[in-house]
């Protein structure tokens, strides 16, 4: 199940938004696992997928690939998988590693492929025994109860794309007595605010689900004068007390946090935190007009 142009199975329509999950055994004991134990483990993992509303499209030698309609369903399945695998570890004989990512998938015949599948493969390769890893863009769409279990995990360079992908680890058990993969409750989230300024225009947003449109087109919340801007260049949205910028443009969006390196964002979603500048179609180093931001 190494990276390839396609993987076999399933009947999703091309371009359908899908959460792709890969799970595999980890550690030197993988090769020592008896066939009977391996089959029992895979059957147990399959049950976790079924209970979470997903379906397995590849099942091979201690590895599987499953598809889910939503990232929450994939997260629930991943936590159930680890709980089930732990129950089978009578002597700590094996570990489980899981990675999942959500996005459009393509289909040609019985092959499911595309950037979403390849990045999910990269994530499971990144995961260590006992870990669940997802992308920041997928984490941003998870429900508050699941997001409470996330912790930042650095970044990787996406293969073939020359862009950085931020990672989160889904901590499936928060404490020794917290073994159930339940995601039914979450504490209240802190309220935050985002302040944007472009020339004399100042926008303050606090409400959950608020979306700010930035671009050259009349009707955007912030109308950019520069020709490097696309008509609908980027959007900024508040999700679960965090703010995320999504680039929709031709020339890209450049985010320059205070005292940190600038990041070029192209057709991707990234978090906004702290203070900094946003270059619309140009680097903040050369842009004559910059949108400044302050996320609290």
ABEGO torsion letter per residue (X at the ends): XBBBABBBEEABBBGBBBBBBBBBBBEAAAAABBAAAAAAAAAAAAAAAAAAGBBBABBBGGBBBBBBABAAAAAAAAAAAAAAAAAABAAGABBBBBBBBBEBBBBBEABBBEAAAAAAAAAAAABBBGBBBBBAAAAAABBAAAAAABBBAEBBBBBGAGBBBBBBBBBABABAABABABAABBBBBBBBBBBBBBEABBBBBABBGBBBBBEABBGBABBBABAABBABABBBBBBGGBBBBBBABAAEBBBBBBGBBBBBBBGBBBBBBEBEBBBBGBBAAABABBBBBBBX
